[in-house]
């Protein structure tokens, strides 16, 4: 029994470097996966910052370590006892196989939205809400199907003229029926006047305009990718009777003040 425990511990610590990278790959997705195709793509580049959204979503379906290894196209680690890792420090430790908290509906504490002043009971309940983690910073666990639920609560009104008056009320909340990992930034986050949405990158990018092309070719200007505007690299304060020209990035005579004079 002890020998099996030692072997299990050795195997666990041998694959910790891999799991540190792969642990965030384990989420729930409603999109069917193709593990064979994914392995041929993903194994060529293990940098999480260079993986495509589709690769991230494919890896998001992983439920165990063996599937991680299969998707990454690498062999399982050697499970023989490693005396450098297994020593007396963990002889009394409780060691369990880590299980990824996949993206799915799970019971979460929800504080009911009740008006202030009166007493409502219960104050909070447990409802099914999306929980779990997604890969990297681009994805988040989001609901894809919801339904309204009505929580029956007791209200004790503050009656200034006598004893408090209890009654029942229904508080509307929302429950999540299905979840998936999707882009944190959605199309509605983009400015429709200046930006377009790239679903394959989960981001908003500036529209290709003549102003942008001119700005990028200028040595005096820089393009703000967040505001989609052109700015002078070195703006400065001008003297009396002058204004700063954002086209030439120089001070010029203030024509309005000149005419007023």
C-alpha positions as CSV (number, residue, x, y, z in Angstrom):
1,X,0.0,0.0,0.0
2,X,2.8,2.4,0.9
3,X,4.7,1.5,-2.3
4,X,1.6,2.5,-4.4
5,X,1.3,5.8,-2.5
6,X,5.0,6.6,-3.2
7,X,4.6,5.8,-6.9
8,X,1.6,8.0,-7.1
9,X,3.4,10.8,-5.3
10,X,6.4,10.6,-7.6
11,X,4.2,10.7,-10.7
12,X,2.3,13.7,-9.4
13,X,5.4,15.8,-8.9
14,X,7.0,14.7,-12.1
15,X,4.2,16.3,-14.1
16,X,3.6,19.4,-12.0
17,X,5.5,21.7,-14.6
18,X,3.2,20.5,-17.3
19,X,0.1,20.9,-15.1
20,X,1.1,24.4,-14.2
21,X,0.7,25.2,-17.9
22,X,-2.2,22.9,-18.7
23,X,-4.4,23.3,-15.6
24,X,-6.1,26.4,-17.0
25,X,-7.0,24.4,-20.1
26,X,-9.8,22.4,-18.4
27,X,-13.2,24.0,-18.9
28,X,-16.6,23.1,-20.2
29,X,-17.6,23.8,-23.8
30,X,-20.7,23.1,-25.8
31,X,-18.7,22.9,-29.1
32,X,-17.7,19.4,-30.3
33,X,-13.9,18.9,-30.3
34,X,-11.6,17.1,-32.7
35,X,-8.7,15.9,-30.5
36,X,-6.6,14.6,-33.4
37,X,-6.6,17.8,-35.3
38,X,-6.0,19.8,-32.2
39,X,-2.9,17.8,-31.3
40,X,-1.4,18.4,-34.6
41,X,-1.9,22.2,-34.2
42,X,-1.3,22.7,-30.5
43,X,1.9,20.6,-30.1
44,X,3.8,22.8,-32.5
45,X,3.6,25.8,-30.2
46,X,3.0,25.5,-26.4
47,X,3.0,29.2,-25.8
48,X,-0.4,30.0,-24.4
49,X,-0.2,33.5,-25.7
50,X,0.2,32.3,-29.3
51,X,-2.7,29.7,-29.3
52,X,-5.8,30.6,-31.3
53,X,-9.2,31.0,-29.7
54,X,-10.3,27.7,-31.3
55,X,-7.2,25.9,-29.8
56,X,-8.1,27.3,-26.4
57,X,-11.7,26.2,-26.7
58,X,-10.6,22.7,-27.8
59,X,-8.3,22.4,-24.8
60,X,-11.1,23.7,-22.7
61,X,-12.9,20.4,-23.0
62,X,-10.1,18.5,-21.3
63,X,-11.2,16.6,-18.2
64,X,-8.1,14.7,-17.1
65,X,-4.3,14.7,-17.4
66,X,-4.2,11.9,-20.0
67,X,-6.3,14.0,-22.3
68,X,-4.0,17.0,-21.8
69,X,-1.0,14.9,-22.8
70,X,-2.9,13.6,-25.9
71,X,-3.9,17.0,-27.0
72,X,-0.4,18.4,-26.6
73,X,1.0,15.4,-28.5
74,X,3.5,14.4,-25.8
75,X,4.1,11.1,-23.9
76,X,3.1,10.4,-20.3
77,X,5.9,11.1,-17.7
78,X,8.0,8.3,-16.2
79,X,6.2,7.2,-13.1
80,X,9.1,5.5,-11.4
81,X,10.0,6.6,-7.9
82,X,12.1,9.8,-7.9
83,X,14.1,9.9,-4.7
84,X,14.9,13.6,-5.2
85,X,11.2,14.5,-4.9
86,X,9.7,11.9,-2.6
87,X,11.2,12.2,0.8
88,X,10.1,12.4,4.4
89,X,8.6,15.9,3.9
90,X,5.4,14.5,2.4
91,X,5.2,11.2,4.4
92,X,2.1,12.4,6.3
93,X,0.7,14.7,3.7
94,X,-2.8,14.1,2.1
95,X,-2.3,14.1,-1.6
96,X,-5.1,13.9,-4.1
97,X,-5.3,14.2,-7.9
98,X,-6.2,17.7,-8.9
99,X,-9.5,18.0,-10.7
100,X,-10.1,21.0,-12.8
101,X,-13.1,23.2,-12.0
102,X,-14.7,23.1,-15.4
103,X,-17.0,25.8,-16.7
104,X,-20.6,24.7,-15.9
105,X,-23.6,25.6,-13.8
106,X,-23.0,25.1,-10.1
107,X,-24.6,26.2,-6.8
108,X,-23.4,29.6,-5.8
109,X,-24.5,32.0,-3.0
110,X,-26.7,34.8,-4.4
111,X,-27.6,37.8,-2.3
112,X,-31.2,38.6,-3.0
113,X,-32.0,42.0,-4.4
114,X,-34.4,43.4,-1.8
115,X,-35.3,47.0,-0.9
116,X,-33.6,48.5,2.1
117,X,-35.3,49.2,5.4
118,X,-37.4,46.1,5.9
119,X,-36.3,42.6,7.0
120,X,-36.3,39.9,4.3
121,X,-35.7,36.3,5.1
122,X,-33.8,34.5,3.6
123,X,-31.3,37.2,2.7
124,X,-29.3,34.9,0.4
125,X,-29.9,31.6,-1.4
126,X,-27.9,29.1,-3.5
127,X,-28.8,29.1,-7.2
128,X,-27.2,27.6,-10.2
129,X,-24.7,30.1,-11.7
130,X,-21.8,29.6,-14.1
131,X,-18.7,28.7,-12.3
132,X,-15.2,27.4,-13.1
133,X,-12.3,28.7,-15.0
134,X,-11.2,29.3,-18.6
135,X,-7.9,29.4,-20.4
136,X,-5.9,32.6,-20.2
137,X,-7.3,36.1,-20.1
138,X,-9.3,36.2,-23.3
139,X,-12.0,33.7,-22.3
140,X,-14.4,33.7,-19.4
141,X,-17.1,31.3,-18.2
142,X,-20.5,32.7,-19.4
143,X,-24.1,31.5,-19.4
144,X,-25.6,30.5,-22.7
145,X,-29.0,29.6,-21.4
146,X,-30.9,31.1,-18.4
147,X,-34.3,31.1,-16.8
148,X,-36.0,33.4,-14.3
149,X,-36.8,31.9,-10.9
150,X,-38.9,33.4,-8.2
151,X,-37.8,33.1,-4.6
152,X,-40.5,33.1,-1.9
153,X,-39.3,35.2,1.0
154,X,-40.8,36.5,4.2
155,X,-40.9,40.3,4.6
156,X,-41.2,41.9,8.0
157,X,-42.2,45.5,7.5
158,X,-41.1,48.1,10.0
159,X,-44.5,49.2,11.4
160,X,-44.0,52.4,13.5
161,X,-47.5,52.2,14.9
162,X,-47.4,48.7,16.4
163,X,-45.9,45.3,16.0
164,X,-44.1,44.4,12.8
165,X,-46.3,43.0,10.1
166,X,-45.0,39.9,8.3
167,X,-45.9,38.9,4.7
168,X,-44.6,36.9,1.8
169,X,-43.1,38.2,-1.4
170,X,-41.6,36.8,-4.5
171,X,-38.1,38.0,-5.5
172,X,-37.1,37.5,-9.1
173,X,-33.6,36.1,-9.8
174,X,-31.8,34.4,-12.6
175,X,-30.6,30.8,-12.9
176,X,-28.0,29.6,-15.4
177,X,-28.9,26.4,-17.3
178,X,-25.8,26.1,-19.5
179,X,-22.4,27.6,-19.7
180,X,-19.4,27.9,-22.0
181,X,-16.1,29.7,-22.2
182,X,-16.3,32.6,-24.6
183,X,-14.6,35.9,-25.3
184,X,-14.5,38.3,-22.4
185,X,-14.7,41.2,-25.0
186,X,-17.8,40.9,-27.1
187,X,-18.9,42.9,-30.2
188,X,-21.1,45.3,-28.1
189,X,-17.9,46.4,-26.3
190,X,-16.6,48.0,-29.5
191,X,-17.2,51.5,-30.6
192,X,-19.2,51.1,-33.8
193,X,-18.0,54.4,-35.2
194,X,-14.3,53.7,-34.9
195,X,-13.8,49.9,-34.3
196,X,-14.6,46.5,-35.7
197,X,-14.9,43.3,-33.7
198,X,-12.5,40.3,-34.3
199,X,-14.1,37.2,-33.0
200,X,-11.1,35.1,-33.8
201,X,-9.0,37.3,-31.5
202,X,-11.7,38.4,-28.9
203,X,-10.8,42.0,-29.4
204,X,-11.8,45.4,-30.9
205,X,-9.6,46.9,-33.5
206,X,-9.6,50.3,-35.2
207,X,-11.2,50.6,-38.6
208,X,-8.7,51.0,-41.5
209,X,-9.1,54.7,-42.3
210,X,-7.0,57.2,-44.2
211,X,-6.3,59.0,-40.9
212,X,-4.8,55.8,-39.5
213,X,-2.6,55.2,-42.6
214,X,-1.4,58.8,-42.6
215,X,-0.7,58.7,-38.8
216,X,1.3,55.5,-38.9
217,X,3.4,56.9,-41.8
218,X,4.2,60.1,-39.8
219,X,7.4,60.5,-37.8
220,X,5.7,63.2,-35.6
221,X,2.5,61.2,-34.7
222,X,1.5,58.0,-33.0
223,X,-1.7,56.0,-33.3
224,X,-3.7,55.3,-30.2
225,X,-5.1,51.7,-30.8
226,X,-7.5,52.1,-27.8
227,X,-9.1,55.4,-28.8
228,X,-8.4,55.0,-32.5
229,X,-7.0,58.5,-32.7
230,X,-3.9,60.1,-33.9
231,X,-1.7,62.1,-31.4
232,X,1.5,64.1,-31.6
233,X,4.4,62.2,-30.1
234,X,5.6,65.2,-28.2
235,X,2.8,67.7,-27.4
236,X,3.9,70.9,-25.7
237,X,2.6,74.0,-24.1
238,X,2.7,77.1,-26.3
239,X,3.4,80.7,-25.5
240,X,1.0,83.7,-25.3
241,X,-0.9,84.2,-28.5
242,X,-0.1,80.7,-29.8
243,X,-2.0,77.4,-30.0
244,X,-0.7,73.9,-30.6
245,X,-1.3,72.5,-34.1
246,X,-2.1,68.8,-33.8
247,X,-1.4,68.4,-37.6
248,X,2.1,69.8,-37.7
249,X,2.8,69.1,-33.9
250,X,4.1,72.7,-33.6
251,X,2.9,75.9,-32.0
252,X,1.3,78.5,-34.3
253,X,-0.2,81.9,-34.0
254,X,-3.7,81.9,-32.6
255,X,-5.6,83.4,-35.5
256,X,-8.7,83.8,-33.3
257,X,-6.8,85.9,-30.8
258,X,-5.1,87.8,-33.6
259,X,-8.4,88.9,-35.1
260,X,-9.8,89.8,-31.6
261,X,-6.9,92.1,-31.2
